[in-house]
Amino acid sequence: MFVGLLVVDCRIGEGHSLKEKRRILQSTFSRLKRDFNISIAEVEYQDLWQRAKLGISHVNSEGRAAQATLNRVLEAIGADPRLVVMDSEILKLY
């Protein structure tokens, strides 16, 4: 069993309040969970309306498949026009 962890630091360009930020993140979370079978949460910057740090995990029986899924998740986040990826890191797969 392999568990991959992706941490994404992003800026929310369309967010002008915490309420808008939560709406944008909730729709993004729902789409990513549906498309990639991942767990995702906002892990930092909860009180800032234009920043979010996301923690994303994925479990797979193969390490390469877990890595590939996390790479596709990162691409999907980068393709969302409402979010700007400032930094990302895929942590060690276990």
N, C-alpha and C positions, 0 to 999 in steps of 0.2 A: 504494500500500500504506500502511495506517495501523496503527500500533502504539500501543495504549493501555496505560497503567500505572495501577493502582489500589493505593493503600497504605491498609491498614486496621489500626488499633490497637485491640485488643480485650482484654477481660478474660474469663477462663475461670472461670465460677462453680462448676462442678461439679468442677474439678480440685483434688485434694488432694495431688498428687505430680507429679513430672515424667513418670512413667510414664502416669498418667491423662491429663495434658495431651497427650502424644504420641498416645495412643489417640484422644482427641477430635479433635485436629487431623488425624490421618491419615484418619479416617472423613469429616471435613468436606472435606478435600482431594479424596478419591476421588469424593465426590458432586458437588462443584463441577466437577471436570475432566470427569466424565461428562455432566453437564447443560449445560455452557456452552463446552466446548472451549477451556479456558484453561490457562495455566501458572501455578502457585502455589507459593510457598515461604514458610517462616517466616524473616524477615530480621533480626529483633532479639528480644531477651529470651529467648533459648534456655534460659538457666539459671534463669528465674523460672517457677514453676509456675502462676501465675494471670494471666500476661500473655503476649501474643503480638502481634507486628507482622507482618502478612502482606503480601507483595508479589505482585501478580497482574497478569499481562500477557495481552493478547489482540490478535491480528493479524486484520485484515479489509481488504477492498478498498475499503470506504467508511468514512469517519470517523464518520458518524452511527450506523452499525451497531455500530462498535466502542464508541462512547460508550454506546449503549443496552444492549449486552451487559454492560459493566462496571457500569452502574446496576442491572441485574437481579441480577448477582452480589452487589453490596452489599446489595440487598434480601433475597437468600437467606441471606446471613450474618446479617443482622439478625433474620431469622425463626427462626434456630436458637436454641432456649431455653438451650443450653449456653454460648453466646457473647453478650457484651455489647459492642456497638460503642461505643468511647469517642471515636474520631476517624477520619476517612477523608478521602482526597484523591485525586481523579483528576488525574493529571499530564498535561501537554500531550500531545496525540496527534500523532504524526509520520507 
